[in-house]
Amino acid sequence: MLLLNTKSCLDCDDLNTHNQEITDIIESISQIEDYDCALLCKYQDSAHKHLPQKIESCKISELLDFLGTRDIKNGIDLFFDGNYLIFILYGQNYEYKNQKTIYHTIEAIKVLPYNEKKDFINLNISNNIKMEEN
């Protein structure tokens, strides 16, 4: 997977700059056709990974609004897996099973745009983050 932002939010000293970078990337993505998207939402962290995957939906232009409904207290990273966008959301901290380690709530959201025929669309991302249909 290709990390689209400069570095992970977990390694950033300035989350405001990181969050602006994520916003800028999403805004550039929003320049393509406003496809409907299936969003595959699955928790990855120890305390929540047993929960079933959920399928949500939104348009590409609504991605920022959708992310605002999630736990993103500790930031967002944006990846491209060769066909689709994947958001990794880092939420609140918690202790798990009385261990002294602090964990983040981590949710992965895979964005699968589809056309009016309900066919999924693989997207290509060039170096300048412009997206085009295959």
C-alpha positions as CSV (number, residue, x, y, z in Angstrom):
1,M,0.0,0.0,0.0
2,L,1.1,3.5,-0.8
3,L,0.9,6.2,1.9
4,L,-0.5,9.3,0.2
5,N,0.2,11.8,3.0
6,T,3.8,12.8,3.7
7,K,4.1,10.7,6.9
8,S,1.9,8.9,9.3
9,C,-0.1,11.1,11.7
10,L,1.4,8.9,14.5
11,D,4.9,10.3,13.6
12,C,3.8,14.0,13.2
13,D,4.6,16.8,15.6
14,D,2.1,19.1,14.1
15,L,-1.3,17.5,13.5
16,N,-2.8,20.7,12.1
17,T,-0.4,20.6,9.2
18,H,-1.0,16.9,8.8
19,N,-4.8,17.4,8.9
20,Q,-4.6,20.1,6.3
21,E,-2.6,17.8,4.0
22,I,-5.3,15.1,4.4
23,T,-8.0,17.7,3.6
24,D,-6.1,18.9,0.5
25,I,-5.7,15.3,-0.7
26,I,-9.4,14.6,-0.2
27,E,-10.3,17.9,-2.0
28,S,-8.2,16.9,-5.0
29,I,-9.9,13.5,-5.0
30,S,-13.3,15.3,-5.0
31,Q,-12.4,16.8,-8.4
32,I,-13.2,13.6,-10.2
33,E,-16.8,12.6,-11.0
34,D,-18.9,12.4,-7.8
35,Y,-19.4,8.6,-7.7
36,D,-21.4,6.8,-5.1
37,C,-19.1,4.8,-2.9
38,A,-19.4,1.7,-0.7
39,L,-17.3,2.1,2.4
40,L,-16.0,-1.0,4.1
41,C,-15.5,-0.1,7.7
42,K,-13.5,-2.6,9.9
43,Y,-11.8,-2.0,13.3
44,Q,-8.2,-3.2,13.4
45,D,-7.3,-2.7,17.1
46,S,-7.2,-5.4,19.8
47,A,-10.4,-4.5,21.7
48,H,-12.6,-4.0,18.6
49,K,-11.3,-6.3,15.8
50,H,-13.8,-8.9,16.7
51,L,-16.6,-6.6,15.7
52,P,-18.1,-7.3,12.2
53,Q,-17.3,-5.2,9.2
54,K,-19.9,-2.6,8.4
55,I,-20.8,-1.3,5.0
56,E,-21.7,2.4,4.7
57,S,-22.2,4.6,1.7
58,C,-21.6,8.1,0.6
59,K,-20.6,10.1,-2.5
60,I,-16.9,11.1,-3.1
61,S,-17.8,14.7,-2.3
62,E,-19.1,13.6,1.1
63,L,-16.0,11.8,2.3
64,L,-14.9,14.6,4.6
65,D,-18.3,14.8,6.2
66,F,-18.4,11.0,6.7
67,L,-15.0,11.0,8.3
68,G,-16.2,13.7,10.7
69,T,-18.7,11.1,12.1
70,R,-15.9,8.7,13.1
71,D,-13.5,8.7,16.0
72,I,-10.5,10.5,14.5
73,K,-9.2,12.0,17.7
74,N,-5.6,11.0,17.0
75,G,-5.6,11.5,13.2
76,I,-6.0,10.0,9.8
77,D,-3.7,8.3,7.3
78,L,-4.6,7.9,3.7
79,F,-3.4,5.0,1.6
80,F,-3.8,3.7,-1.9
81,D,-3.7,-0.1,-2.5
82,G,-3.4,0.0,-6.3
83,N,-7.2,0.2,-6.9
84,Y,-8.9,1.9,-3.9
85,L,-8.4,4.4,-1.2
86,I,-8.0,3.3,2.4
87,F,-8.4,5.6,5.3
88,I,-6.8,4.5,8.6
89,L,-8.5,6.4,11.5
90,Y,-6.8,6.6,14.9
91,G,-9.3,7.3,17.6
92,Q,-9.3,7.6,21.4
93,N,-6.7,5.8,23.6
94,Y,-7.6,3.0,25.9
95,E,-6.1,0.2,28.0
96,Y,-6.9,-3.3,27.0
97,K,-7.3,-6.3,29.4
98,N,-5.6,-4.5,32.3
99,Q,-2.4,-4.2,30.4
100,K,-0.2,-1.2,31.0
101,T,0.0,-0.6,27.2
102,I,-2.1,2.2,25.8
103,Y,-3.8,1.4,22.5
104,H,-5.6,3.5,19.9
105,T,-8.9,2.7,18.5
106,I,-8.0,2.0,14.8
107,E,-10.6,1.8,12.1
108,A,-9.8,1.0,8.4
109,I,-12.2,2.4,5.8
110,K,-11.8,1.1,2.2
111,V,-13.5,3.4,-0.3
112,L,-15.0,1.6,-3.3
113,P,-16.5,4.0,-5.9
114,Y,-19.1,2.5,-8.3
115,N,-20.8,3.7,-11.4
116,E,-24.5,3.9,-12.3
117,K,-24.4,0.2,-13.3
118,K,-23.2,-0.6,-9.8
119,D,-19.8,-1.8,-11.2
120,F,-16.9,-0.9,-8.9
121,I,-14.4,1.5,-10.4
122,N,-10.7,1.0,-10.0
123,L,-9.0,4.3,-9.6
124,N,-5.4,5.3,-10.7
125,I,-3.6,7.9,-8.7
126,S,-0.8,9.8,-10.4
127,N,2.0,11.6,-8.6
128,N,-0.1,14.8,-8.2
129,I,-2.9,12.8,-6.5
130,K,-5.2,13.3,-9.5
131,M,-7.5,10.3,-9.9
132,E,-8.7,8.8,-13.1
133,E,-11.0,5.9,-14.1
134,N,-9.3,2.8,-15.4
